[in-house]
Amino acid sequence: MLWRQFAMEWRLYSRDRVAMFWTMAFPVLLLLGFGTIFRDNSGPKLSLVRVQSAVASPQDEALDRAMTDLQLKVQTLSKAEAEARWSRGETAAQLEPAGDGYRLRLNSYLMAQAGATAGLVNQAWLVAQARLSGAPEPQRIPLQVESPGHKRSTNYASFLLPGLLGLNLVSMGLFAVGMTNVTYREKGKFRRLAVTPLPKWIFLLGQVLHRLTLTVAQAALLILVGRLVFGIQNQGSFLDLLLIMTLGTGCFMAIGFALSGFADTVEGYGAIANLVFFPLMLLSGVYFTLDSAPGWLQQAVALLPLAPFLRALRAVFNDGASLAGHGLGLTIVAAWALGAFLLALRRFRWA
Amino acid sequence: MSGPALRIRGLRKAFPKVIAVDGVDLEVARGEVFGLLGPNGAGKTTTLEIIEGLTSADAGEIEILGLTWERNGQEIRARFGVQLQSTSLFNKITPREALDLYGSYYPKRRGTQELLELVQLEEKADAFHVTLSGGQQQRLALALALVNDPELVFLDEPTTGLDPQARRSLWDVVRRMKGEGRTVVLTTHYMDEAEALCDRLAIMDRGQVIATGTPASLISDLAMPSVVELTFEGTAPDPAAFATRLGQVVEQRSDLWEIRTPDPKALLPRLLEAAEAVAVPFQQVHIRRATLEDVFLTRTGRSLRE
């Protein structure tokens, strides 16, 4: 009976070709798109706009050479060109001749990049001065750009991939599961089932198994593409990965079920789901980390289900860690799953 | 196999703004086609949904095939068949798949092919549900209600929204069910449907059963089972003068007058005389037997269609 229900879910789902295609293709496209844009393994290059001096002095030449040695990307423009670029807001830091020396203009909107650039320019200036005066070059502390916690893979695609796996689960739970439930209830499909002897748990479990297998298929496809295109490898055990994904599927499906109990119409549900989805997605480290957010926000986010889920997923996938160190995070996810499940049972209505 | 198919006592259900079911008693014998007739909002569907176990009642007792929901829920579900007012299925499920799937929920089931033939859907057996016409979808819903070979079948407004031809073909299926010895309980707001299909009826209004009986007995129980109609070209004039002259109540409808009587033969000569006297410009005279519509009108003072 359960098998039949499960098989029918898949059969009917597979008839909706468009939905199925996008469900499978969307995360892959995101990975290909963002992974390609931010392909550079060494992190973002710091760049500087250099306003050309009227006559190039030995001092200018020495500074240029020192900046190149420090791997700063320098773009030399005429005063007018540089000014135009600056007013378009594209320049983070601009070096201009001023009197005998120089002046740095930093873009207040791009302070992180501008600040780092300014540091490098100042170092280069010290080096250039030492070279000009024949003094010994000042020693520099070597720089290394790498992703925190990720011992082996450091490119953005490998940071993104687990994020997309998590995002998939959230959108599956909130949109596919929750939306389907509200639609079924609104259209009376549940009522038709309620007058048959089919036990409810078989119907629900059939849905859960369908979604779980769909999730695994999606994840497999994404991991395969990540491997073929970006050379990303799962560093941990696939069993741990499967366990985390199963826990996550259960958690976000339960949240979808629970939320669907709060809306009577599909439109109403859409509003509720978006209200939950966007903060969760933006705050939980799918696309970027929250390092620069206020501490209270980071702590609050750590209590939401997605952030600890992603941390455990990335630890396994990117660092090859075992699940042992992530007991607290996984407990938070499990607690959300349980809480949502209980709420779903309370709020769930067939009609 | 003894006792009534359905017995209901003192059923009551209040919603926040309205008392939907207000003390309903019903008894349906095995093998009969029983109708709940009433206007929209009379409480027919709520009554049916309580019986089907979809809605909880505030008070009352229900016995279905000698079973109760408290004790034998799963057995009731296995032995009755239900067609809801609107049956929603997956858009892309075919009638054959739907019958196979729903059939698999029951311990006892009828063959899919047999059901497809019964409701004449063989040609559409492998078409997606979304491509079926309203009548075909309704026939599929009827076949789904029969998938477990049920002893008792509930049909909620089975022909609402169908064209006349589709309604007739649905009526045939209901008659076939009765021929197979099933008990059928249906709701309708069409009096012709109730008259054509039902062995017995309960007329409902504002949550209460206001009359029960066979269609014929409900009509003949009226004090005035015949109706004489005078029709006019265009809008009917004010009948006050004519009514005084005739000494009888005359009801004004849009383009006709209605006079109810126990004895049309005796009324006619007096009627023609009165019409002559006050110069009524009527076109035709009709004499007809009262209908269930008249039964409802007499009991409630309102029309079924309102």
Interface residues (C-beta under 8 A of the other chain):
Chain A: M1 R4 M8 R11 L12 R15 D16 Y184 K187 G188 K189 R191 R192 A194 V195 T196 P197 L198 W350 A351
Chain B: E52 G53 L54 T55 Q74 R77 A78 F80 V82 L84 S86 T87 S88 L89 F90 K92 I93 E97 L101 Y102 S104 Y105 Y106 P107 F128 L144
